[in-house]
Amino acid sequence: MSPILRQAFFFAVLIAVPVASFFFVFKPQNAEIAQARKEIEHKQAHLKQLREATRQTEDLQRANEEIRESIQAIEQRLPTGKEMDDVLRQVSQIAGRSGLQLPVFRKSNQPLPAGLAMEQPIEVEINGDFDGFYEFLLELERLPRITRIPDLTIERVEDENADGRMTAEFTLSIYYQGGSDR
């Protein structure tokens, strides 16, 4: 073999090794690296979504706990059916402290459903001084129990000696827990 041919063959082998290694080693590895990067990006995006969902779950759990506490606070303000007489007794005491005649209560036979609670409407007739009645309403608002007055009629007593005297008829609705009927 001639030295030029030997050098040309050596030079061809010298160039063929890096070219072959590019096609058989580096190109497949670059493809694997690119695929691995795609998988990493996909997994990171999925991980980000999971973190967001976890954060929302924690927010929802916190919101649920706040709602649960609010419901418990409202339920504590709802008497049971057995405690209704205590509420009426408190209303009578408030009327007495306000200088009014003891109220006359006429209870409706049928309580009304009001969500998870029950509403017991009670017709009330009360007589006395208007200032005392106003004081009575303010005290009634401060009761720890949930009550409302859906309708109210006030009439002035037509008497020369009854300045500021009035008669009030109203419906006092008392909300109570519906689990125990009276």
Backbone as a printed PyTorch tensor [residue, N CA C, xyz], in Angstrom:
tensor([[[   0.8300,   -1.1450,    0.0000],
         [   0.0000,    0.0000,    0.0000],
         [   0.8990,    1.2400,    0.0000]],

        [[   0.4990,    2.1740,   -0.7480],
         [   1.3460,    3.3530,   -0.8810],
         [   1.1220,    4.2870,    0.3080]],

        [[   2.1070,    5.0390,    0.6440],
         [   1.9780,    5.9180,    1.8070],
         [   0.8700,    6.9580,    1.6480]],

        [[   0.5710,    7.4250,    0.4690],
         [  -0.4850,    8.4160,    0.2840],
         [  -1.8340,    7.7560,    0.5140]],

        [[  -1.9510,    6.5590,    0.0020],
         [  -3.1940,    5.8200,    0.1940],
         [  -3.3830,    5.4940,    1.6760]],

        [[  -2.2990,    5.1050,    2.3350],
         [  -2.3460,    4.8040,    3.7750],
         [  -2.7400,    6.0770,    4.5470]],

        [[  -2.1970,    7.2090,    4.2060],
         [  -2.5280,    8.4550,    4.8950],
         [  -3.9780,    8.8550,    4.6110]],

        [[  -4.4390,    8.6560,    3.3870],
         [  -5.8230,    8.9750,    3.0310],
         [  -6.7760,    8.0630,    3.8110]],

        [[  -6.4220,    6.7630,    3.8920],
         [  -7.2490,    5.8260,    4.6680],
         [  -7.2670,    6.2190,    6.1460]],

        [[  -6.1130,    6.5560,    6.6800],
         [  -6.0130,    6.9800,    8.0970],
         [  -6.8320,    8.2560,    8.3210]],

        [[  -6.7310,    9.1910,    7.3850],
         [  -7.4760,   10.4350,    7.4950],
         [  -8.9850,   10.1640,    7.4110]],

        [[  -9.4190,    9.2620,    6.5290],
         [ -10.8440,    8.9180,    6.3890],
         [ -11.3610,    8.2650,    7.6690]],

        [[ -10.5420,    7.3840,    8.2620],
         [ -10.9480,    6.7390,    9.5220],
         [ -11.0090,    7.7830,   10.6240]],

        [[ -10.0480,    8.6830,   10.6370],
         [ -10.0020,    9.7430,   11.6440],
         [ -11.2550,   10.6360,   11.5590]],

        [[ -11.7470,   10.8950,   10.3870],
         [ -12.9580,   11.7140,   10.2200],
         [ -14.1990,   10.8610,   10.4430]],

        [[ -14.1780,    9.5950,   10.0630],
         [ -15.3530,    8.7290,   10.1940],
         [ -15.7020,    8.4580,   11.6480]],

        [[ -14.7310,    8.3900,   12.5470],
         [ -15.0040,    8.1050,   13.9690],
         [ -15.8830,    9.2020,   14.5820]],

        [[ -15.5500,   10.4890,   14.4950],
         [ -16.4410,   11.4940,   15.0870],
         [ -17.7930,   11.5830,   14.3840]],

        [[ -17.8060,   11.4070,   13.0600],
         [ -19.0870,   11.4630,   12.3430],
         [ -19.9620,   10.2990,   12.7740]],

        [[ -19.3800,    9.1060,   12.8570],
         [ -20.1550,    7.9330,   13.2890],
         [ -20.6120,    8.0900,   14.7290]],

        [[ -19.7390,    8.5950,   15.5950],
         [ -20.1380,    8.7740,   16.9860],
         [ -21.2410,    9.8350,   17.0970]],

        [[ -21.2440,   10.8430,   16.2000],
         [ -22.3320,   11.8240,   16.2180],
         [ -23.6520,   11.1350,   15.9110]],

        [[ -23.6880,   10.3080,   14.8520],
         [ -24.9250,    9.6680,   14.4370],
         [ -25.3400,    8.5190,   15.3530]],

        [[ -24.3870,    7.7780,   15.8920],
         [ -24.7270,    6.5960,   16.6850],
         [ -24.7420,    6.8340,   18.1900]],

        [[ -24.1070,    7.8930,   18.6840],
         [ -24.0250,    8.1210,   20.1250],
         [ -24.6970,    9.4440,   20.5080]],

        [[ -24.1730,   10.5420,   19.9730],
         [ -24.6260,   11.8630,   20.4410],
         [ -26.0540,   12.1990,   20.0090]],

        [[ -26.4280,   11.8970,   18.7570],
         [ -27.7660,   12.2130,   18.2760],
         [ -28.8270,   11.4390,   19.0640]],

        [[ -28.6890,   10.1090,   19.2950],
         [ -29.6900,    9.4100,   20.1110],
         [ -29.7340,    9.9390,   21.5550]],

        [[ -28.5600,   10.2750,   22.1090],
         [ -28.5510,   10.7970,   23.4780],
         [ -29.2300,   12.1620,   23.5390]],

        [[ -28.9990,   13.0080,   22.5320],
         [ -29.6690,   14.3110,   22.4970],
         [ -31.1870,   14.1370,   22.4060]],

        [[ -31.6300,   13.1440,   21.6150],
         [ -33.0640,   12.8720,   21.5160],
         [ -33.6130,   12.4040,   22.8640]],

        [[ -32.8750,   11.5430,   23.5660],
         [ -33.3040,   11.0730,   24.8890],
         [ -33.3410,   12.2380,   25.8830]],

        [[ -32.3500,   13.1110,   25.8150],
         [ -32.3090,   14.2770,   26.7160],
         [ -33.5030,   15.1970,   26.4420]],

        [[ -33.7930,   15.4250,   25.1420],
         [ -34.9430,   16.2720,   24.7930],
         [ -36.2400,   15.6420,   25.2960]],

        [[ -36.3820,   14.3250,   25.1510],
         [ -37.5730,   13.6210,   25.6400],
         [ -37.6660,   13.7180,   27.1580]],

        [[ -36.5240,   13.5640,   27.8340],
         [ -36.5080,   13.6610,   29.2940],
         [ -36.8970,   15.0700,   29.7450]],

        [[ -36.4220,   16.1000,   29.0310],
         [ -36.7940,   17.4840,   29.3760],
         [ -38.2880,   17.7120,   29.1940]],

        [[ -38.8680,   17.1470,   28.1160],
         [ -40.3130,   17.2620,   27.9010],
         [ -41.0770,   16.6170,   29.0610]],

        [[ -40.6370,   15.4390,   29.4570],
         [ -41.2860,   14.7470,   30.5680],
         [ -41.1590,   15.5470,   31.8670]],

        [[ -39.9880,   16.1330,   32.0920],
         [ -39.7760,   16.9440,   33.2990],
         [ -40.7040,   18.1590,   33.2870]],

        [[ -40.7880,   18.8440,   32.1350],
         [ -41.6780,   20.0020,   32.0280],
         [ -43.1330,   19.5890,   32.2640]],

        [[ -43.5350,   18.4490,   31.6750],
         [ -44.9050,   17.9600,   31.8720],
         [ -45.1680,   17.6390,   33.3480]],

        [[ -44.2240,   16.9850,   33.9840],
         [ -44.3830,   16.6260,   35.3940],
         [ -44.3750,   17.8680,   36.2850]],

        [[ -43.5570,   18.8720,   35.9390],
         [ -43.5500,   20.1050,   36.7160],
         [ -44.8790,   20.8450,   36.5710]],

        [[ -45.4400,   20.8560,   35.3470],
         [ -46.7490,   21.4900,   35.1370],
         [ -47.8180,   20.7480,   35.9390]],

        [[ -47.7620,   19.4310,   35.9260],
         [ -48.7140,   18.6210,   36.6890],
         [ -48.5460,   18.8670,   38.1930]],

        [[ -47.2980,   18.9580,   38.6370],
         [ -47.0100,   19.2380,   40.0410],
         [ -47.5490,   20.6190,   40.4380]],

        [[ -47.4070,   21.5820,   39.5450],
         [ -47.9360,   22.9260,   39.8120],
         [ -49.4590,   22.8750,   39.9670]],

        [[ -50.1230,   22.1140,   39.0890],
         [ -51.5750,   21.9580,   39.1970],
         [ -51.9480,   21.2850,   40.5160]],

        [[ -51.2070,   20.2810,   40.9070],
         [ -51.4970,   19.6000,   42.1690],
         [ -51.2930,   20.5330,   43.3580]],

        [[ -50.2510,   21.3450,   43.3140],
         [ -50.0250,   22.3160,   44.3950],
         [ -51.1710,   23.3110,   44.4760]],

        [[ -51.6430,   23.7690,   43.3200],
         [ -52.7720,   24.7030,   43.2720],
         [ -54.0330,   24.0440,   43.8430]],

        [[ -54.2730,   22.8040,   43.4400],
         [ -55.4410,   22.0820,   43.9630],
         [ -55.3160,   21.8710,   45.4680]],

        [[ -54.1280,   21.5630,   45.9430],
         [ -53.9110,   21.3770,   47.3810],
         [ -54.1450,   22.6780,   48.1240]],

        [[ -53.6790,   23.7830,   47.5670],
         [ -53.8840,   25.0820,   48.2010],
         [ -55.3710,   25.4070,   48.2570]],

        [[ -56.0880,   25.1210,   47.1590],
         [ -57.5250,   25.3620,   47.1420],
         [ -58.2220,   24.4570,   48.1480]],

        [[ -57.7680,   23.2270,   48.2860],
         [ -58.3560,   22.3080,   49.2530],
         [ -58.1890,   22.8510,   50.6590]],

        [[ -56.9960,   23.3810,   50.9460],
         [ -56.7730,   23.9640,   52.2760],
         [ -57.6720,   25.1720,   52.4900]],

        [[ -57.8450,   26.0020,   51.4410],
         [ -58.7380,   27.1510,   51.5420],
         [ -60.1720,   26.7020,   51.7680]],

        [[ -60.5760,   25.6490,   51.0400],
         [ -61.9340,   25.1310,   51.2070],
         [ -62.1300,   24.5400,   52.6010]],

        [[ -61.1190,   23.8510,   53.1090],
         [ -61.2300,   23.2960,   54.4520],
         [ -61.3550,   24.4190,   55.4730]],

        [[ -60.5740,   25.4770,   55.3010],
         [ -60.6430,   26.6170,   56.2080],
         [ -62.0270,   27.2800,   56.1080]],

        [[ -62.5330,   27.4480,   54.8900],
         [ -63.8600,   28.0450,   54.6950],
         [ -64.9390,   27.1610,   55.3020]],

        [[ -64.8210,   25.8430,   55.1220],
         [ -65.7910,   24.9220,   55.7170],
         [ -65.7710,   25.0130,   57.2300]],

        [[ -64.5950,   25.1400,   57.8100],
         [ -64.4820,   25.2580,   59.2650],
         [ -65.1300,   26.5530,   59.7450]],

        [[ -64.9200,   27.6550,   59.0090],
         [ -65.5560,   28.9220,   59.3760],
         [ -67.0720,   28.8130,   59.2860]],

        [[ -67.5620,   28.1580,   58.2430],
         [ -69.0100,   27.9760,   58.0860],
         [ -69.5470,   27.1070,   59.2180]],

        [[ -68.8270,   26.0490,   59.5560],
         [ -69.2380,   25.1700,   60.6500],
         [ -69.3290,   25.9490,   61.9670]],

        [[ -68.3370,   26.8160,   62.2130],
         [ -68.3620,   27.6230,   63.4370],
         [ -69.5270,   28.6100,   63.4210]],

        [[ -69.8250,   29.1910,   62.2510],
         [ -70.9600,   30.1150,   62.1380],
         [ -72.2770,   29.3920,   62.4050]],

        [[ -72.3950,   28.1980,   61.8640],
         [ -73.6130,   27.4160,   62.0780],
         [ -73.7670,   27.0770,   63.5560]],

        [[ -72.6670,   26.6930,   64.1990],
         [ -72.7360,   26.3850,   65.6330],
         [ -73.1340,   27.6160,   66.4330]],

        [[ -72.6110,   28.7840,   66.0620],
         [ -72.9650,   30.0160,   66.7740],
         [ -74.4510,   30.3180,   66.6140]],

        [[ -74.9800,   30.1010,   65.4230],
         [ -76.4140,   30.3460,   65.2000],
         [ -77.2480,   29.3090,   65.9380]],

        [[ -76.8240,   28.0490,   65.9080],
         [ -77.5750,   27.0050,   66.6120],
         [ -77.6050,   27.2510,   68.1120]],

        [[ -76.5420,   27.8470,   68.6610],
         [ -76.5470,   28.1590,   70.0850],
         [ -77.5860,   29.2190,   70.4100]],

        [[ -77.9000,   30.0590,   69.4170],
         [ -78.9200,   31.0880,   69.6310],
         [ -80.3270,   30.5470,   69.4330]],

        [[ -80.4440,   29.3240,   68.9330],
         [ -81.7650,   28.7120,   68.7210],
         [ -82.1220,   27.8440,   69.9250]],

        [[ -83.2100,   28.1800,   70.6270],
         [ -83.6130,   27.3180,   71.7350],
         [ -84.1960,   26.0220,   71.1950]],

        [[ -84.2210,   25.0100,   72.0100],
         [ -84.9260,   23.7930,   71.6340],
         [ -86.4110,   24.0510,   71.8680]],

        [[ -87.2440,   23.1680,   71.3840],
         [ -88.6810,   23.3330,   71.6010],
         [ -89.0310,   23.3910,   73.0740]],

        [[ -88.2520,   22.7130,   73.8990],
         [ -88.5170,   22.6870,   75.3420],
         [ -88.1640,   24.0090,   76.0140]],

        [[ -87.2990,   24.8060,   75.4070],
         [ -86.8670,   26.0750,   75.9950],
         [ -87.7280,   27.2560,   75.5570]],

        [[ -88.7510,   27.0050,   74.7630],
         [ -89.6180,   28.0850,   74.2770],
         [ -90.2780,   28.8210,   75.4460]],

        [[ -90.6890,   28.0960,   76.4770],
         [ -91.3230,   28.7480,   77.6310],
         [ -90.3530,   29.7080,   78.3090]],

        [[ -89.0700,   29.3580,   78.3470],
         [ -88.0730,   30.2540,   78.9360],
         [ -87.9810,   31.5570,   78.1390]],

        [[ -88.0520,   31.4640,   76.8170],
         [ -87.9940,   32.6570,   75.9760],
         [ -89.2110,   33.5350,   76.2480]],

        [[ -90.3850,   32.9170,   76.3500],
         [ -91.6000,   33.6870,   76.6400],
         [ -91.5160,   34.3170,   78.0280]],

        [[ -90.9300,   33.6100,   78.9620],
         [ -90.7470,   34.1580,   80.3110],
         [ -89.8200,   35.3770,   80.2600]],

        [[ -88.7630,   35.2920,   79.4650],
         [ -87.8530,   36.4220,   79.3140],
         [ -88.5690,   37.6260,   78.6940]],

        [[ -89.4210,   37.3750,   77.7010],
         [ -90.1760,   38.4630,   77.0690],
         [ -91.0890,   39.1150,   78.0980]],

        [[ -91.7340,   38.3080,   78.9430],
         [ -92.5980,   38.8540,   79.9990],
         [ -91.7870,   39.6830,   80.9930]],

        [[ -90.6180,   39.2130,   81.3580],
         [ -89.7660,   39.9590,   82.2920],
         [ -89.3230,   41.2870,   81.6930]],

        [[ -88.9870,   41.2800,   80.4270],
         [ -88.5890,   42.5230,   79.7520],
         [ -89.7570,   43.5050,   79.7640]],

        [[ -90.9790,   43.0120,   79.4960],
         [ -92.1630,   43.8800,   79.5110],
         [ -92.3640,   44.4760,   80.9020]],

        [[ -92.2090,   43.6480,   81.9470],
         [ -92.3690,   44.1420,   83.3140],
         [ -91.3290,   45.2000,   83.6530]],

        [[ -90.0700,   44.9810,   83.2700],
         [ -89.0130,   45.9660,   83.5370],
         [ -89.2410,   47.2620,   82.7690]],

        [[ -89.9370,   47.1840,   81.6390],
         [ -90.1790,   48.3720,   80.8180],
         [ -91.4260,   49.1200,   81.2620]],

        [[ -92.0760,   48.6490,   82.3070],
         [ -93.2610,   49.3310,   82.8260],
         [ -94.5210,   49.0340,   82.0420]],

        [[ -94.5610,   47.9410,   81.3140],
         [ -95.7420,   47.5480,   80.5390],
         [ -96.5330,   46.5050,   81.3110]],

        [[ -97.8130,   46.3840,   80.9660],
         [ -98.6030,   45.2910,   81.5500],
         [ -98.0650,   43.9870,   80.9830]],

        [[ -98.1930,   42.9340,   81.7500],
         [ -97.6980,   41.6400,   81.2610],
         [ -98.4090,   41.2980,   79.9540]],

        [[ -97.6610,   40.8640,   78.9780],
         [ -98.2590,   40.6000,   77.6630],
         [ -99.1640,   39.3770,   77.6840]],

        [[-100.0950,   39.3940,   76.7550],
         [-100.9830,   38.2530,   76.5350],
         [-100.4460,   37.5310,   75.2970]],

        [[-100.1310,   36.2550,   75.4690],
         [ -99.5710,   35.4610,   74.3660],
         [-100.6510,   34.5280,   73.8220]],

        [[-100.7740,   34.4640,   72.5040],
         [-101.6380,   33.4880,   71.8320],
         [-100.7680,   32.7610,   70.8250]],

        [[-100.4660,   31.5130,   71.1480],
         [ -99.5420,   30.7390,   70.3260],
         [-100.2870,   30.0970,   69.1630]],

        [[ -99.6750,   30.1750,   67.9900],
         [-100.2190,   29.5020,   66.8200],
         [ -99.9950,   28.0010,   67.0020]],

        [[-100.9380,   27.2030,   66.5610],
         [-100.8220,   25.7520,   66.7390],
         [ -99.7320,   25.1490,   65.8610]],

        [[ -99.5190,   25.7260,   64.7160],
         [ -98.6270,   25.1060,   63.7520],
         [ -97.3380,   25.9070,   63.5880]],

        [[ -96.1870,   25.3650,   64.0250],
         [ -94.9170,   26.0430,   63.7360],
         [ -94.6030,   25.9440,   62.2420]],

        [[ -93.8580,   26.9040,   61.7520],
         [ -93.5200,   26.9550,   60.3320],
         [ -92.0680,   26.5430,   60.1220]],

        [[ -91.7920,   25.7570,   59.0930],
         [ -90.3830,   25.4270,   58.8220],
         [ -89.6550,   26.6620,   58.3130]],

        [[ -88.4200,   26.8500,   58.7880],
         [ -87.5920,   27.9890,   58.3580],
         [ -86.1670,   27.4650,   58.1400]],

        [[ -85.9590,   26.8380,   57.0130],
         [ -84.6580,   26.2210,   56.7540],
         [ -84.4900,   24.9980,   57.6410]],

        [[ -83.3850,   24.9230,   58.3680],
         [ -83.1490,   23.8050,   59.2820],
         [ -83.8150,   24.0380,   60.6300]],

        [[ -84.2960,   25.2480,   60.8660],
         [ -84.9490,   25.5770,   62.1390],
         [ -86.4570,   25.6040,   61.9340]],

        [[ -87.1590,   25.8590,   63.0210],
         [ -88.6070,   26.0300,   62.9810],
         [ -88.9230,   27.4310,   63.4940]],

        [[ -90.0120,   27.9970,   63.0030],
         [ -90.4430,   29.3270,   63.4240],
         [ -91.7950,   29.1920,   64.1040]],

        [[ -91.8600,   29.6590,   65.3320],
         [ -93.1150,   29.6110,   66.0770],
         [ -93.6670,   31.0340,   66.1850]],

        [[ -94.7150,   31.3620,   65.3950],
         [ -95.3080,   32.6890,   65.5170],
         [ -96.2200,   32.7400,   66.7500]],

        [[ -96.0990,   33.8200,   67.5130],
         [ -96.9040,   34.0050,   68.7200],
         [ -97.5250,   35.3910,   68.6420]],

        [[ -98.8440,   35.4440,   68.7370],
         [ -99.5470,   36.7230,   68.7500],
         [ -99.4250,   37.2960,   70.1550]],

        [[ -99.0170,   38.5720,   70.2330],
         [ -98.7880,   39.2180,   71.5190],
         [ -99.5980,   40.5090,   71.5660]],

        [[-100.2550,   40.7220,   72.7040],
         [-100.9530,   41.9850,   72.9450],
         [-100.3580,   42.5710,   74.2150]],

        [[ -99.9790,   43.8410,   74.1420],
         [ -99.3070,   44.4640,   75.2710],
         [ -99.8090,   45.9000,   75.4140]],

        [[ -99.9620,   46.3660,   76.6600],
         [-100.4600,   47.7030,   76.9450],
         [ -99.4590,   48.4420,   77.8160]],

        [[ -99.4170,   49.7590,   77.6430],
         [ -98.5610,   50.5500,   78.5060],
         [ -98.1400,   51.8450,   77.8500]],

        [[ -97.1250,   52.4410,   78.4140],
         [ -96.5860,   53.7040,   77.9410],
         [ -95.7480,   53.4580,   76.6830]],

        [[ -95.8290,   54.3960,   75.7300],
         [ -95.0870,   54.2140,   74.4870],
         [ -93.5850,   54.1760,   74.7360]],

        [[ -93.0690,   55.0250,   75.6240],
         [ -91.6310,   55.0190,   75.9200],
         [ -91.2060,   53.6660,   76.4870]],

        [[ -92.0460,   53.0920,   77.3310],
         [ -91.7670,   51.7610,   77.8610],
         [ -91.7870,   50.7100,   76.7630]],

        [[ -92.7150,   50.8660,   75.8090],
         [ -92.7920,   49.9240,   74.6980],
         [ -91.5410,   50.0190,   73.8340]],

        [[ -91.0680,   51.2290,   73.6100],
         [ -89.8390,   51.4130,   72.8480],
         [ -88.6660,   50.7460,   73.5620]],

        [[ -88.5960,   50.9340,   74.8610],
         [ -87.5570,   50.2880,   75.6760],
         [ -87.6860,   48.7600,   75.5860]],

        [[ -88.9210,   48.2770,   75.6080],
         [ -89.2080,   46.8470,   75.4690],
         [ -88.6460,   46.3180,   74.1510]],

        [[ -88.8820,   47.0430,   73.0470],
         [ -88.3810,   46.5970,   71.7360],
         [ -86.8570,   46.5790,   71.6920]],

        [[ -86.2370,   47.5830,   72.3100],
         [ -84.7710,   47.6060,   72.3350],
         [ -84.2160,   46.4090,   73.1090]],

        [[ -84.8430,   46.0860,   74.2390],
         [ -84.4000,   44.9250,   75.0310],
         [ -84.6610,   43.6230,   74.2790]],

        [[ -85.7740,   43.5840,   73.5810],
         [ -86.1230,   42.3840,   72.8010],
         [ -85.0640,   42.1340,   71.7230]],

        [[ -84.5400,   43.2010,   71.1370],
         [ -83.4740,   43.0710,   70.1420],
         [ -82.2070,   42.4670,   70.7320]],

        [[ -81.9680,   42.7210,   71.9950],
         [ -80.7350,   42.2580,   72.6410],
         [ -80.8290,   40.8270,   73.1540]],

        [[ -81.9890,   40.2100,   73.0300],
         [ -82.1130,   38.8150,   73.4680],
         [ -81.1170,   37.9490,   72.6990]],

        [[ -80.5360,   36.9700,   73.3630],
         [ -79.5780,   36.1080,   72.6500],
         [ -80.2680,   35.1640,   71.6600]],

        [[ -81.5570,   35.0380,   71.7540],
         [ -82.3080,   34.1530,   70.8580],
         [ -82.6870,   34.8960,   69.5950]],

        [[ -82.9260,   34.1610,   68.5250],
         [ -83.2820,   34.7600,   67.2480],
         [ -84.7970,   34.9260,   67.2100]],

        [[ -85.2120,   36.1770,   67.1190],
         [ -86.6400,   36.5040,   67.0500],
         [ -86.8310,   37.5680,   65.9800]],

        [[ -88.0810,   37.7260,   65.5630],
         [ -88.4140,   38.8120,   64.6460],
         [ -89.8690,   39.1970,   64.8620]],

        [[ -90.2080,   40.3940,   64.4550],
         [ -91.5780,   40.8820,   64.5520],
         [ -92.0170,   41.2050,   63.1250]],

        [[ -92.7320,   40.2670,   62.4690],
         [ -93.1140,   40.5030,   61.0730],
         [ -94.2360,   41.5230,   60.9010]],

        [[ -95.1130,   41.6580,   61.9060],
         [ -96.1540,   42.6810,   61.7930],
         [ -96.4150,   43.2980,   63.1680]],

        [[ -96.7770,   44.5780,   63.1440],
         [ -96.9410,   45.3320,   64.3800],
         [ -98.0160,   46.3740,   64.1590]],

        [[ -98.9420,   46.4360,   65.1010],
         [ -99.9830,   47.4530,   65.0780],
         [ -99.9720,   48.1540,   66.4280]],

        [[ -99.8610,   49.4810,   66.4050],
         [ -99.8700,   50.2710,   67.6350],
         [-101.0570,   51.2250,   67.5590]],

        [[-101.8420,   51.2450,   68.6430],
         [-102.9750,   52.1650,   68.7200],
         [-102.8660,   52.9900,   69.9870]],

        [[-103.1290,   54.2730,   69.8560],
         [-103.1230,   55.1710,   71.0030],
         [-104.4070,   54.9300,   71.7930]],

        [[-104.2850,   54.9080,   73.1250],
         [-105.4630,   54.7680,   73.9870],
         [-106.1310,   56.1320,   74.0490]],

        [[-107.3860,   56.1850,   73.6490],
         [-108.1360,   57.4410,   73.6230],
         [-108.7660,   57.6790,   74.9910]],

        [[-107.9850,   58.2980,   75.8570],
         [-108.4580,   58.6240,   77.2010],
         [-107.7320,   59.8910,   77.6290]],

        [[-108.4300,   60.7740,   78.2820],
         [-107.8310,   62.0450,   78.6940],
         [-106.7020,   61.8390,   79.7000]],

        [[-106.8250,   60.8420,   80.5500],
         [-105.8270,   60.5910,   81.5900],
         [-104.7000,   59.6710,   81.1070]],

        [[-104.7660,   59.2170,   79.8590],
         [-103.8050,   58.2180,   79.3660],
         [-102.8690,   58.8380,   78.3410]],

        [[-102.1840,   59.8870,   78.7310],
         [-101.2480,   60.5330,   77.8100],
         [-100.0480,   59.6130,   77.5510]],

        [[ -99.7950,   59.2910,   76.2960],
         [ -98.6690,   58.4240,   75.9360],
         [ -98.9690,   56.9450,   76.0890]],

        [[-100.2080,   56.5790,   76.4480],
         [-100.5690,   55.1720,   76.6090],
         [-100.9520,   54.5930,   75.2460]],

        [[-100.6570,   53.3390,   75.0790],
         [-100.9460,   52.6920,   73.8040],
         [-101.1890,   51.2120,   74.0200]],

        [[-101.7420,   50.6060,   72.9980],
         [-101.9280,   49.1600,   72.9390],
         [-101.2240,   48.6890,   71.6710]],

        [[-100.4150,   47.6760,   71.8100],
         [ -99.6920,   47.1330,   70.6490],
         [-100.0640,   45.6750,   70.4750]],

        [[-100.3270,   45.3250,   69.2460],
         [-100.5480,   43.9220,   68.8830],
         [ -99.5120,   43.5930,   67.8150]],

        [[ -98.7900,   42.5080,   68.0360],
         [ -97.7650,   42.1270,   67.0680],
         [ -97.5790,   40.6270,   67.0950]],

        [[ -96.9440,   40.1480,   66.0540],
         [ -96.5840,   38.7350,   65.9700],
         [ -95.1070,   38.6360,   66.2940]],

        [[ -94.7890,   37.8740,   67.3190],
         [ -93.4070,   37.6230,   67.6980],
         [ -93.0600,   36.2240,   67.2020]],

        [[ -92.1570,   36.1580,   66.2400],
         [ -91.7300,   34.8590,   65.7140],
         [ -90.4410,   34.4660,   66.4130]],

        [[ -90.4590,   33.3040,   67.0390],
         [ -89.2860,   32.7880,   67.7420],
         [ -88.7940,   31.5720,   66.9690]],

        [[ -87.5230,   31.6070,   66.6300],
         [ -86.9250,   30.4870,   65.9070],
         [ -86.3390,   29.5060,   66.9110]],

        [[ -86.5410,   28.2220,   66.6420],
         [ -86.0060,   27.1900,   67.5260],
         [ -85.5570,   26.0030,   66.6970]],

        [[ -84.7770,   25.1390,   67.3440],
         [ -84.2590,   23.9700,   66.6460],
         [ -85.4110,   23.0280,   66.3540]],

        [[ -85.4720,   22.5930,   65.1170],
         [ -86.5930,   21.7710,   64.6870],
         [ -86.5140,   20.3190,   65.1100]],

        [[ -85.4290,   19.8880,   65.6920],
         [ -85.2520,   18.4850,   66.0520],
         [ -86.1900,   18.0140,   67.1260]],

        [[ -86.5520,   18.8370,   68.0780],
         [ -87.4060,   18.4160,   69.1830],
         [ -88.6780,   19.2210,   69.1920]],

        [[ -89.7620,   18.5830,   68.8640],
         [ -91.0660,   19.2760,   68.8530],
         [ -91.5940,   19.4020,   70.2660]],

        [[ -92.3960,   20.4330,   70.4350],
         [ -93.0280,   20.6420,   71.7240],
         [ -94.3120,   19.8980,   71.7960]]])
